[in-house]
Amino acid sequence: MGGGGFSTSASDYALDDYVLGLASGRREPRICLLPTAGGDAQDQIVRFHAAFDDRPCVPSYLSLFRLGQKPISLREHLLDQDIVYVGGGSMLNMLAIWRAHDLDAVMREAWEAGVILCGLSAGSMCWFGGGITSSTGRLAPAAGWACWTGPIACTTTTRPAGGRRSWPRSATRLCRRDGARTTASDSCSRVKSSPTSCPRARRPGRCASPASPTARSPNGPFRCGGCPADRAPR
Amino acid sequence: MEGAPQIVAFGGGGFSMEAGNPLMDAYVLGLVDRERPRVCFLPSASGDADHYIVRFFRHFPADRCEPSHVSLFRRERGIGGDLREHLLAQDVIYVGGGSVISLLGVWQAHRVDEVLHEAWQRGIVLCGLSAGSLCWFSEGVTAFHGAPEPVAGLGFLPYSNAVHYDGEPARQGAYHRFLAEGMRAGYGCQDGAALHFRGTELARVVASRREACAYHVACVDGQVIETALAADYLGKEPAAPALADALAA
């Protein structure tokens, strides 16, 4: 989602309905909110439950900042979902925290297992090779999770004009307005890059990117999006 | 400011754990030779929880210090200007509790880890409780996510660390086990006690509660040995009974 859904529009649930509809035909869909990008802000969690508690689904949320209050296996819980809904906020922080908790590999596993991944703003850009984020206090390009190796810009109607940066020439351009969505099939051309050494690695011998050649993946190596440095510029 | 690197690592305490007991926070402010020390709160381990930030400002009022906070989740708001510049202009950097794993992840993403090292080297006092205490050490025990588990910190202090060393018995058992399995020697610090390091040497153990203390904990020849470290109580000692009686008479 470029923006929209329960957390940005109190009365417009069309995008949320669409996502729930994708999981129809399955059991009563299990939908889990990951509010990591917002620092697990309570208001986002409350609004999520207000929006989904009365719908035909089983809502839950995972707070990585308050796991001690509800110790569960992150992997088991996420793989048991039909939909993982990622909230907005700081994409830079969210991806860093996912990596710190080894959640990036789990998310990839969930995606490959057919769990529907959705989200808005940071929760939308994160699936792409990169995006425009204000995570560092000013609008700047940042690396995403690279499950699709193209960049994206969210909420183009609400960003100042300077927010639209020029993309790498070879990259797919996907810019969306608030309330619009894109599915994977719209991402028609992908950036190709070679799986080289990954500066994201936090530990020797381990690439922190799920899209890297060394990451755990049931389907074997996945092309690394080049792993642009995920640390904020100095 | 320039001075010896200092870290005050609370086992647990300060404004967020000891309502009505200002001793620990006052001790940290007292380390700074400035009438109104510049104190910056880093609530990253809590996800920059609003209520935590509000409590910080309530307990560090502007008539005692120059308080500020850095929210890494909302960098477009809050301090204007450069993050590094702001942190290096402080006298004290106070790190809140929460998830140490998330804390370190976020700091690394924003390069705060590098800035904190520079701040430490320059003599800016680094302090914090719980996650904000564990983070300074090479290794530690976190139980924030359920069962206690080992965690790697920033490594400014080449020891291990276990916080809340009295309040959560499971931590002590887990710490001993990790030490026996090869975790480096270090410190267990109770709630209400703090380890004050100058450079990488433990200079003093202080306590905001009379009964609180800390331990040096090491594994020697396969056996974990705890050595109690006397703590200096920061409050006033009660008058001797005879004197108290005389005063009451």
HADDOCK unambig.tbl for C-alpha pairs under 7 A between the chains (distance, minus, plus):
assign (segid A and resid 38 and name CA) (segid B and resid 73 and name CA) 6.67 0.50 0.50
assign (segid A and resid 39 and name CA) (segid B and resid 47 and name CA) 3.95 0.50 0.50
assign (segid A and resid 39 and name CA) (segid B and resid 48 and name CA) 6.40 0.50 0.50
assign (segid A and resid 39 and name CA) (segid B and resid 73 and name CA) 6.55 0.50 0.50
assign (segid A and resid 40 and name CA) (segid B and resid 47 and name CA) 6.42 0.50 0.50
assign (segid A and resid 65 and name CA) (segid B and resid 46 and name CA) 6.06 0.50 0.50
assign (segid A and resid 65 and name CA) (segid B and resid 47 and name CA) 6.39 0.50 0.50
assign (segid A and resid 65 and name CA) (segid B and resid 98 and name CA) 6.66 0.50 0.50
assign (segid A and resid 65 and name CA) (segid B and resid 99 and name CA) 5.55 0.50 0.50
assign (segid A and resid 65 and name CA) (segid B and resid 102 and name CA) 6.94 0.50 0.50
assign (segid A and resid 67 and name CA) (segid B and resid 144 and name CA) 6.91 0.50 0.50
assign (segid A and resid 67 and name CA) (segid B and resid 145 and name CA) 4.83 0.50 0.50
assign (segid A and resid 68 and name CA) (segid B and resid 144 and name CA) 4.95 0.50 0.50
assign (segid A and resid 68 and name CA) (segid B and resid 145 and name CA) 4.13 0.50 0.50
assign (segid A and resid 68 and name CA) (segid B and resid 146 and name CA) 4.87 0.50 0.50
assign (segid A and resid 71 and name CA) (segid B and resid 145 and name CA) 6.17 0.50 0.50
assign (segid A and resid 71 and name CA) (segid B and resid 146 and name CA) 5.27 0.50 0.50
assign (segid A and resid 90 and name CA) (segid B and resid 73 and name CA) 5.64 0.50 0.50
assign (segid A and resid 92 and name CA) (segid B and resid 109 and name CA) 6.59 0.50 0.50
assign (segid A and resid 93 and name CA) (segid B and resid 73 and name CA) 6.89 0.50 0.50
assign (segid A and resid 93 and name CA) (segid B and resid 106 and name CA) 5.22 0.50 0.50
assign (segid A and resid 93 and name CA) (segid B and resid 109 and name CA) 6.65 0.50 0.50
assign (segid A and resid 96 and name CA) (segid B and resid 105 and name CA) 5.00 0.50 0.50
assign (segid A and resid 96 and name CA) (segid B and resid 106 and name CA) 5.74 0.50 0.50
assign (segid A and resid 96 and name CA) (segid B and resid 109 and name CA) 6.03 0.50 0.50
assign (segid A and resid 97 and name CA) (segid B and resid 102 and name CA) 5.09 0.50 0.50
assign (segid A and resid 97 and name CA) (segid B and resid 105 and name CA) 5.11 0.50 0.50
assign (segid A and resid 97 and name CA) (segid B and resid 106 and name CA) 6.24 0.50 0.50
assign (segid A and resid 100 and name CA) (segid B and resid 101 and name CA) 6.07 0.50 0.50
assign (segid A and resid 100 and name CA) (segid B and resid 102 and name CA) 6.43 0.50 0.50
assign (segid A and resid 100 and name CA) (segid B and resid 105 and name CA) 5.41 0.50 0.50
assign (segid A and resid 101 and name CA) (segid B and resid 101 and name CA) 6.96 0.50 0.50
assign (segid A and resid 134 and name CA) (segid B and resid 76 and name CA) 6.80 0.50 0.50
assign (segid A and resid 135 and name CA) (segid B and resid 75 and name CA) 6.46 0.50 0.50
assign (segid A and resid 136 and name CA) (segid B and resid 75 and name CA) 5.77 0.50 0.50
assign (segid A and resid 137 and name CA) (segid B and resid 75 and name CA) 4.36 0.50 0.50
assign (segid A and resid 137 and name CA) (segid B and resid 76 and name CA) 3.80 0.50 0.50
assign (segid A and resid 138 and name CA) (segid B and resid 76 and name CA) 6.38 0.50 0.50
assign (segid A and resid 230 and name CA) (segid B and resid 109 and name CA) 6.54 0.50 0.50
assign (segid A and resid 231 and name CA) (segid B and resid 108 and name CA) 6.91 0.50 0.50
assign (segid A and resid 231 and name CA) (segid B and resid 109 and name CA) 4.43 0.50 0.50
assign (segid A and resid 231 and name CA) (segid B and resid 110 and name CA) 5.90 0.50 0.50
assign (segid A and resid 231 and name CA) (segid B and resid 111 and name CA) 6.62 0.50 0.50
assign (segid A and resid 232 and name CA) (segid B and resid 109 and name CA) 6.01 0.50 0.50
assign (segid A and resid 232 and name CA) (segid B and resid 110 and name CA) 5.07 0.50 0.50
assign (segid A and resid 232 and name CA) (segid B and resid 111 and name CA) 6.63 0.50 0.50
